[in-house]
Amino acid sequence: MMNVSSILKALEKRCLQKIFCSHLVTRSGGLPLPFVPSSPPLDVTDLEELQDFISSSEKLFVLTGAGVSTESGIPDYRSEEVGLYARTNQRPIQYSDFVRSAKNRQRYWARSFVGWPRFSSFQPNAGHCALSELEKLGKLHWLVTQNVDALHTKAGSRRMTELHGCLYRIICLECGSLTSRFDLQKRFEALNPGWNEEGHGVAPDGDTFLTDEQVQNFQVPDCEWCGGILKPEVTFFGDTVNREKVNFVYERLAESDAILVAGSSLQVYSGYRFILTAHEKNIPIAIVNIGPTRANHLASIKVTQRCGEVLSRIVTFC
């Protein structure tokens, strides 16, 4: 069994964090971005306003969503033309479907097994690295991410809450033990030595697409300690975020003097509620997101551009 500290160390060994991020913060563009929606040219006035917004904050609270990670090659759900919902009729698994059906778990884990090597190789982009740099500069008070891809961790962020958990950690629903997703991959390989199905497409949560026929012989291990059901330590659709974690985030928000939303449409209430609270407490709000968001009417600044391009430019002036 691995504790959370060991899992974090394993993540750090898999990326050359300082070299990679210092390179990205000073450079943007030049790479194909298949899952990033088109956006208008960056407005210099918007950039200056956002720079002033961040510079005037001493305790900046940041909420990030899937739009931060699309520049790393991970698709999101809702972006026009390039999001999962726009490209396919696939939908993410619901919590109730996962826990009540061994067949559903078999399908989920087979898809995850095929997709994991690629998903775990994704690296932070300029947006992740810029936020990590803001933390090092003492500007960022707390970061809350709705993403489950560990890219903020890989980029070096530490003052952070993974609101919806992380795919790199596996939890037993019976005994609560935590293990590494890399260790689980080895168990999958041992249980399925002759299983070599190929998937197609890329999904936001680390899996790929397989047919029912492809997954029918896939074997799924139980918890090594109690024989319970294994699940990624993430909040599936239809589940709720742990109340203790939510209260902790509210406390960090109360300590903050400004809030920046980066790469989120805020369609999911678990993140949107913090923006509502910030508005009620007269905490100023800025948003960087290509598409419309649920909180456009609450924000004093809205920058319609790629997070990586905008945030990396901001950091150079901090």
BELVEN-V756917 format. One record per residue. N is the residue number from 1. OMEGA is omega in whole degrees, -180 to 180 (* if undefined). BURIAL is b if it has 9 or more other ideal C-beta (glycine too) atoms within 8 Angstrom, else e. Layout:
# BELVEN-V756917
n-><N,N>
omega-><OMEGA,OMEGA>
burial-><BURIAL,BURIAL>
This chain:
# BELVEN-V756917
n-><1,2,3,4,5,6,7,8,9,10,11,12,13,14,15,16,17,18,19,20,21,22,23,24,25,26,27,28,29,30,31,32,33,34,35,36,37,38,39,40,41,42,43,44,45,46,47,48,49,50,51,52,53,54,55,56,57,58,59,60,61,62,63,64,65,66,67,68,69,70,71,72,73,74,75,76,77,78,79,80,81,82,83,84,85,86,87,88,89,90,91,92,93,94,95,96,97,98,99,100,101,102,103,104,105,106,107,108,109,110,111,112,113,114,115,116,117,118,119,120,121,122,123,124,125,126,127,128,129,130,131,132,133,134,135,136,137,138,139,140,141,142,143,144,145,146,147,148,149,150,151,152,153,154,155,156,157,158,159,160,161,162,163,164,165,166,167,168,169,170,171,172,173,174,175,176,177,178,179,180,181,182,183,184,185,186,187,188,189,190,191,192,193,194,195,196,197,198,199,200,201,202,203,204,205,206,207,208,209,210,211,212,213,214,215,216,217,218,219,220,221,222,223,224,225,226,227,228,229,230,231,232,233,234,235,236,237,238,239,240,241,242,243,244,245,246,247,248,249,250,251,252,253,254,255,256,257,258,259,260,261,262,263,264,265,266,267,268,269,270,271,272,273,274,275,276,277,278,279,280,281,282,283,284,285,286,287,288,289,290,291,292,293,294,295,296,297,298,299,300,301,302,303,304,305,306,307,308,309,310,311,312,313,314,315,316,317,318>
omega-><179,172,-175,180,180,179,178,179,178,177,-176,178,-175,174,176,-167,-172,-179,-176,-175,179,177,-175,-178,-178,-175,175,178,175,-179,176,-177,-172,-177,178,180,176,-179,179,176,-179,179,-177,179,177,-179,179,179,178,177,178,179,-178,-180,-178,179,175,179,-175,175,-178,175,-179,177,-172,180,175,-174,179,179,174,180,180,-179,172,-179,-161,-177,179,175,-173,179,-178,-177,-180,-174,-173,172,178,177,-179,-179,176,-179,-177,179,-180,-172,-174,-172,176,179,177,178,177,179,-179,-174,176,178,178,180,-179,-175,-172,-179,179,-177,-178,179,180,-176,179,177,-175,179,177,-175,177,179,175,179,176,176,180,180,179,-179,-175,180,179,178,173,178,174,-177,-177,-171,178,-177,174,177,178,-180,176,179,179,177,-165,170,173,-170,-178,177,-175,-180,-180,179,179,-180,173,-178,179,-174,177,-179,179,175,-179,176,177,177,179,178,178,178,175,-178,-180,-179,-174,-174,-178,-176,-176,180,178,178,176,179,179,180,-176,-173,170,-179,177,-175,178,176,177,180,-178,-173,-169,-180,-178,-178,-178,180,172,177,180,-173,-176,-179,-178,-179,177,-178,172,179,179,177,177,173,-178,177,180,178,179,-176,178,179,179,180,178,179,177,179,179,178,-180,179,-172,-180,177,-180,177,174,-178,173,179,174,179,179,179,-173,-177,175,-177,-177,180,177,176,180,178,179,180,-178,179,173,-177,-173,173,-177,170,-179,-177,-178,177,177,-180,-174,180,-177,-179,-173,175,179,175,179,-176,-178,179,-179,-178,-179,-177,-174,179,177,179,-176,-178,-179,-179,*>
burial-><e,b,e,e,e,b,b,b,e,b,b,b,e,e,b,e,b,e,e,b,b,b,e,b,b,e,b,b,e,e,e,e,e,e,b,b,b,e,e,e,e,b,b,e,e,b,b,e,b,b,b,e,b,b,e,e,b,e,b,b,b,b,b,b,b,b,b,b,b,b,b,b,e,b,b,b,b,b,b,e,e,b,b,b,e,e,b,e,e,e,e,b,b,b,b,e,b,b,b,e,e,e,e,b,b,b,b,b,b,b,b,b,b,b,b,b,e,b,b,b,e,b,b,b,b,b,b,b,b,b,b,b,b,b,b,e,b,e,b,b,b,b,b,b,b,b,b,b,b,b,b,b,b,b,b,b,b,e,e,b,b,b,b,b,b,b,b,b,b,b,b,b,e,b,e,e,b,b,b,b,b,b,b,b,b,e,b,b,e,e,b,b,e,e,e,e,b,e,b,e,b,b,b,b,e,b,b,b,b,b,e,e,e,b,b,e,e,b,e,b,b,e,b,e,e,e,e,b,b,b,b,b,b,b,b,b,e,e,e,e,b,e,e,e,b,b,e,b,b,b,e,b,b,e,e,b,e,b,b,b,b,b,b,b,b,b,e,e,e,b,b,b,e,b,b,b,b,b,b,e,e,e,b,b,b,b,b,b,b,b,b,e,b,e,b,b,e,e,b,e,b,b,b,b,b,b,b,b,b,b,b,b,b,b,b,e,e,b>
